[in-house]
Amino acid sequence: QVQLVESGGGLVQAGGSLRLSCAASGRTFSSYAMGWFRQAPGEDREFVAAINWGGDRTYYADSVKGRFTISRDTAENTMHLQMDSLNPGDTALYYCAAGSSLFDLYSDPDYWGQGTQVTVSS
């Protein structure tokens, strides 16, 4: 059974940092593009960041560029999102996702995690 499990969410004050992790099991994701999406209450789910299978290309939403850093450890089948300079607008449920290509990741990921809550207080 393929699973993506997020961890690392929590409550943090504005200006603080959090590091999210996504652990993959059930198959190896070394050939998959992986990424993070988020959904705030009453809003649509939106793209946050993505990383290609080789880990040498990263992509970010404009709203998080320069503040968030995505990385992956292929040997450990894990992915991380370092989030710095957090603000209340970053409050959302953060999802890990995997797709067989970056296009698939953006349009219709093959796998989703259950999400981890990030709350930023002002």
FIZA-629324 format. One line per 3 residues: for each residue x, z, y of N, C-alpha, C, O, CB. Coordinates in steps of 0.02 Angstrom, whole numbers. Atoms other than C-alpha are relative to their C-alpha. Glycine has a CB too. Layout:
X Z Y X Z Y X Z Y X Z Y X Z Y ~ ...
***
This chain:
42 0 -59 0 0 0 44 0 62 88 42 70 -48 61 0 ~ -40 6 -61 72 -53 166 -26 49 52 -87 53 64 -1 -72 28 ~ 20 -48 -52 71 80 300 49 -2 58 109 -9 50 -3 71 -29
-39 -13 -60 131 97 477 -25 66 28 -84 75 40 -8 -59 53 ~ 19 -66 -23 134 276 537 38 17 63 100 19 64 13 53 -55 ~ -30 -18 -63 164 323 717 9 76 6 -27 115 -25 -42 -26 59
-11 -70 -16 233 488 779 34 4 68 59 -45 95 43 36 -55 ~ -36 -11 -62 303 564 937 -43 5 62 -17 18 116 49 -53 10 ~ 43 -6 -58 152 564 1050 -8 72 21 14 118 -14 -68 -30 -14
11 -68 -25 102 714 1153 -18 1 72 -35 -51 102 61 42 -12 ~ 17 -11 -70 70 786 1324 65 9 39 108 49 20 -47 61 9 ~ -61 -4 -40 203 763 1458 -19 -6 74 -69 -38 91 51 -55 -20
13 5 -71 210 782 1646 26 -67 27 71 -97 -1 34 59 38 ~ -23 61 -33 230 633 1761 74 4 14 100 56 36 -40 -12 64 ~ -72 1 -8 411 581 1770 38 17 -63 99 8 -67 19 47 54
-32 -20 62 446 643 1595 10 -58 -48 -3 -116 -32 -40 53 -33 ~ -16 50 51 495 553 1436 -29 19 -67 -39 78 -82 76 -10 -6 ~ 19 -9 70 433 531 1259 31 -56 -41 45 -110 -15 -77 -1 -8
-26 51 45 501 437 1110 -48 -7 -59 -55 40 -99 72 17 -25 ~ 45 14 55 377 359 991 39 -32 -58 87 -69 -47 -57 -45 23 ~ -30 30 59 424 312 814 -55 -31 -43 -112 -8 -43 40 52 -40
46 33 47 342 197 688 37 -8 -66 88 -42 -69 -25 -69 27 ~ -31 3 66 385 218 505 -41 -47 -44 -102 -39 -51 5 70 -33 ~ 34 49 42 343 73 390 14 15 -73 69 33 -92 23 -72 17
-9 -10 72 315 91 204 -44 -50 -38 -91 -79 -10 -19 73 -20 ~ 39 45 42 248 -13 62 30 -69 -6 15 -106 -53 -69 -6 28 ~ -37 62 3 357 -162 100 55 4 52 56 49 94 -46 -62 13
-51 2 -50 509 -206 200 -22 -45 57 -50 -98 47 67 -24 -29 ~ 21 36 -59 478 -264 376 58 -34 36 53 -52 94 -36 46 48 ~ -59 29 -33 649 -335 408 -11 -71 25 23 -92 71 58 0 -49
13 69 -22 577 -511 426 -59 -4 48 -79 -59 68 -12 -44 -60 ~ 59 -2 -42 431 -456 535 19 16 73 64 55 86 -50 50 -26 ~ -1 -23 -69 415 -448 722 -42 64 4 -93 70 -30 -26 -55 50
38 -63 -6 357 -275 773 -11 16 74 26 -8 117 37 58 -35 ~ 14 -14 -71 282 -206 930 -45 60 9 -68 92 -39 -31 -59 32 ~ 43 -55 -21 181 -77 1023 -56 -27 44 -45 -70 87 40 56 36
57 13 -42 9 -91 1097 -29 67 21 -13 119 -9 -54 -44 -37 ~ 32 -63 -21 -95 39 1189 -70 -14 23 -87 -69 45 41 34 55 ~ 70 5 -22 -276 72 1229 -20 64 35 -19 118 5 -47 -15 -59
25 -56 -39 -338 185 1365 -76 3 -7 -107 -47 -22 21 -6 75 ~ 73 -7 6 -517 254 1363 -36 -51 44 -22 -56 103 -22 70 18 ~ 39 48 -38 -639 119 1415 34 -65 15 7 -108 49 -21 30 63
-38 60 -13 -505 -14 1418 12 -39 -64 7 -11 -119 67 17 34 ~ -20 40 58 -455 -156 1303 70 20 -21 109 46 18 -3 -75 16 ~ -68 -12 25 -302 -137 1194 46 -51 33 29 -110 39 3 -5 -78
-46 45 -35 -151 -210 1283 69 3 -31 89 54 -60 4 18 74 ~ -68 4 24 22 -266 1235 46 43 43 38 47 104 24 -73 1 ~ -49 -41 -36 165 -149 1281 70 -28 -8 104 -42 41 -3 73 -26
-68 23 12 325 -209 1198 5 -31 -69 -35 -14 -114 51 58 9 ~ -11 31 66 389 -315 1054 74 -11 -12 113 -15 36 -38 -67 -5 ~ -69 13 19 550 -343 960 0 -48 -59 -41 -42 -104 37 67 -18
0 49 53 596 -488 849 29 29 -64 53 85 -65 39 -62 22 ~ -21 -26 64 645 -473 667 74 19 1 94 67 -33 -12 -52 -55 ~ -71 -15 -2 830 -475 709 18 57 45 74 83 43 38 -61 21
-13 -56 -46 814 -342 841 40 -19 61 61 25 99 34 54 -36 ~ -42 20 -57 909 -445 969 -40 -29 58 -11 -48 109 52 -51 -23 ~ 42 24 -55 762 -502 1074 -58 49 9 -93 67 -39 -26 -72 -13
53 -47 -16 641 -386 1161 -43 -28 57 -20 -67 98 29 69 19 ~ 48 24 -49 488 -416 1268 -42 59 23 -60 103 -16 -45 -57 -29 ~ 36 -57 -28 393 -300 1384 -56 -24 46 -51 -76 78 47 46 38
50 10 -52 234 -295 1483 30 18 67 73 61 72 -64 43 -14 ~ -27 -12 -67 269 -299 1669 -8 73 20 34 101 56 -34 -45 52 ~ 15 -69 -21 193 -126 1688 49 51 -28 54 107 -2 -70 18 -21
-46 -48 30 325 -45 1578 73 -22 4 118 15 -15 -19 13 -73 ~ -67 27 -3 476 -155 1610 45 45 42 27 66 97 0 -72 28 ~ -47 -44 -35 627 -51 1660 -10 73 -14 33 114 4 -5 -12 73
14 -70 16 547 110 1599 -2 13 -75 17 67 -98 -66 22 32 ~ 6 -7 73 517 81 1413 53 -42 -34 73 -95 -9 -71 -21 -24 ~ -49 37 40 643 26 1282 -22 0 -73 -32 53 -103 70 31 7
19 7 71 596 -40 1110 63 -13 -41 108 -48 -19 -52 -57 -10 ~ -56 11 45 717 -35 964 -24 5 -72 -79 29 -84 58 52 14 ~ 18 -5 70 715 -48 776 62 14 -42 117 -5 -25 -35 -64 -24
-52 -13 49 817 13 629 -24 -32 -65 -63 -3 -102 14 78 -8 ~ 24 38 57 794 -117 494 16 36 -66 -25 35 -112 31 -69 0 ~ -19 -34 61 887 -15 363 -48 57 -15 -61 72 -74 72 26 5
45 -57 9 769 132 391 -73 -21 3 -117 20 -6 14 53 53 ~ 70 24 -5 614 23 413 -39 37 53 -97 55 43 -35 6 -68 ~ 32 -37 -55 576 109 577 8 -37 66 52 -80 73 30 70 6
-2 28 -67 543 60 756 -13 57 49 -48 105 33 -53 -57 8 ~ 7 -53 -49 551 164 914 -20 -29 68 -7 -87 82 65 40 5 ~ 15 17 -69 486 160 1091 20 59 43 -13 110 43 -76 -18 10
-21 -51 -47 582 262 1218 -37 -12 65 -32 -66 95 77 -2 11 ~ 41 6 -60 468 294 1365 26 49 53 22 110 43 -74 13 -15 ~ -26 -40 -55 545 358 1527 -42 -10 63 -80 -58 68 74 -17 14
36 5 -64 475 389 1701 -75 -11 -12 -105 -54 20 29 -56 43 ~ 71 8 17 301 409 1628 -43 19 60 -27 63 99 -18 43 -61 ~ 49 -16 -52 152 410 1745 -69 3 -32 -78 -20 -88 2 -52 58
67 -8 29 -32 449 1719 -31 -66 -25 -72 -66 -70 -47 31 50 ~ 25 65 22 -68 263 1701 24 -20 -69 -1 -68 -98 21 -53 49 ~ -24 13 68 29 266 1537 -40 37 -52 -29 28 -112 73 18 -6
41 -37 47 -99 382 1459 -42 -48 -42 -80 -88 -16 -46 49 38 ~ 35 46 45 -169 294 1306 15 20 -72 58 63 -86 21 -73 12 ~ -16 -3 72 -174 286 1117 47 -57 -15 31 -116 -3 -66 -3 -45
-52 51 12 -16 194 1065 1 -19 -74 4 24 -118 70 27 23 ~ 1 27 68 -18 83 912 63 -39 -15 89 -75 27 -61 -45 -10 ~ -54 40 28 123 12 810 -31 -59 -37 -84 -52 -68 45 43 -48
26 59 34 98 -163 741 57 -44 -25 113 -40 0 -45 -41 47 ~ -50 46 28 189 -293 638 -32 -68 -13 -90 -72 -34 30 28 -66 ~ 24 68 11 171 -481 626 54 -43 -30 113 -30 -19 -26 -31 65
-49 43 33 255 -618 526 39 -42 50 90 -71 32 -35 -45 -50 ~ -36 33 -54 306 -696 691 -20 33 65 -69 71 67 -14 -77 2 ~ 20 -28 -66 303 -648 875 -68 -27 20 -109 10 49 53 -18 54
65 28 -17 156 -765 897 -56 38 -37 -107 56 -7 -3 -76 -18 ~ 49 -38 38 61 -677 758 -7 71 27 -62 98 30 18 1 -74 ~ 3 -68 -26 107 -509 830 -43 2 63 -84 47 71 71 26 16
39 1 -62 35 -556 999 -74 -15 -13 -117 15 18 30 -51 49 ~ 69 25 7 -121 -642 934 -41 38 -51 -100 52 -39 2 -73 -19 ~ 38 -32 54 -170 -556 772 49 31 -49 64 2 -101 -46 -51 -35
-50 -31 44 -47 -434 695 -24 8 -71 -84 17 -84 19 68 28 ~ 17 -8 70 -41 -422 508 -14 72 -18 -54 87 -63 55 -28 -44 ~ 7 -71 16 -28 -233 508 -4 41 64 26 25 115 60 24 -43
8 -48 -56 -80 -91 623 9 71 -26 -7 87 -83 -70 -8 33 ~ 0 -70 13 -44 92 627 -64 32 25 -108 -2 53 61 34 31 ~ 61 -35 -21 -175 225 664 3 23 72 -48 40 101 -11 60 -46
-7 -18 -70 -106 266 835 24 72 10 13 116 -31 -66 -9 35 ~ -22 -66 -20 -27 414 922 -16 7 74 -3 -38 114 76 11 -14 ~ 24 -10 -67 -95 489 1082 57 20 47 97 65 32 -55 53 1
-47 -18 -54 11 494 1240 -42 18 61 -83 -22 84 50 -58 16 ~ 36 -22 -59 -57 594 1386 50 22 52 93 65 39 -49 58 -18 ~ -46 -16 -55 34 603 1552 -40 34 55 -86 5 82 36 -65 27
35 -37 -52 -22 735 1675 35 -9 67 96 -19 71 -3 75 -18 ~ -28 10 -67 1 719 1862 24 65 31 48 65 88 -52 -33 46
***
